[in-house]
Amino acid sequence: MANKTNKRSSAASGKKKDERSHSGAIDEAIEMGEKKSLKADDLCKKIKQDATSQLHKAREKTLGELVDAVVAAIKKYPVAGVFGAMVVGFFLGRLLRR
């Protein structure tokens, strides 16, 4: 009878150890998630600032300067230019078909 009680108590203590190790892993996962969330927030803020500054620069330029910038970008990245033209053509086709 005493032997059965010892087995039960050792099994119960084993479960408690497992629960503690699981809770430690959960705490680590939560901490890591919080760090990743802060990093993502910082990245979003940086992207927002960059986009805002680019928008202000674009608003200050004339149409001719924008066209020159697009032509320069297409000369520098021709594959992206072709892909961009395909996307614009697709949307214009969808818009004008109806």
N, C-alpha and C positions, 0 to 999 in steps of 0.2 A: 504494500500500500504506500509506504514511504517512497519507494522507487518511482511509482507512478506520479506522485506529487512533485518529485524532483524533476522528472521529465517535463511535466506541465509548466513548472516555473521556469525551467531553462528554455522551453519553447516560447514562453511569454516574453522572457528577456530578449530572446533572439528577435522576436517581432518588434520589440521596442527599439533595438539597435537598427533594424532595417528601416523603421519609421524615421529614426533620427538621420540616417544616411540619406534617405529620400528627401527629408525636409532640407538637409544641407544642399542637396543637388537642386532642389526647387529654389532655394534662396540664391544660389549661384546663377541659375537661369534667369531669375527675376533681375538680379543685379546686372547681368550681361545685357538683358533686354532694355533696361533703363539706360545703360551706356550707349547702346545702339540707337535708342530713341533720341538721346541728346545729340549724338553725332548727326543723325538724320535732320533734326531741327536746325542745327548749325548749317548743314549743307543747303537746306531749303532757304534759309535766310540769305545765304551767299548767292544762290541762284536768283532769288527775287531782286537783290540789289543789282546784280549784273544785268538782268533783264530790264530793270527800270532805267539803268544808265544807258543801255543800248536803245531803249525807246526814246529817251530824251535826245540822244544823238541823232536818231532817225528823224525826229520831228524838226530838228534844227537844219537838216540838209534840204537842199532843193531837189526837185525831181531829176534834174540832170546829174547831180552828184550821186543820187541813188542808183540811177541807170549805170553810171560809170562803175560804181561799187559792185553791182550785180555782174557786169561784164568782166570785171577783174576777177571776181570769185569764180565765174564759169571758166575763165582761162586757166585759173589755178587748179580748179577741181572739175574737169570736164565730165567725169562719170556722174558726179552729184548734180551737175547742171542738166545732163540728159534725164536723169531720174526726176529732178524737179520739174522739168518741162513735161514729162509724162504725167506727173501728178496734176499739174495745172491743166493740161489738156483733158485729162479724165474728168476733172470737176467741171470744167467749162462745157464739155460734151454732155454731162449729166444735167447741167443747169439749162442749156439751150435746147435739149431734146424735148423737153416738156412743153 
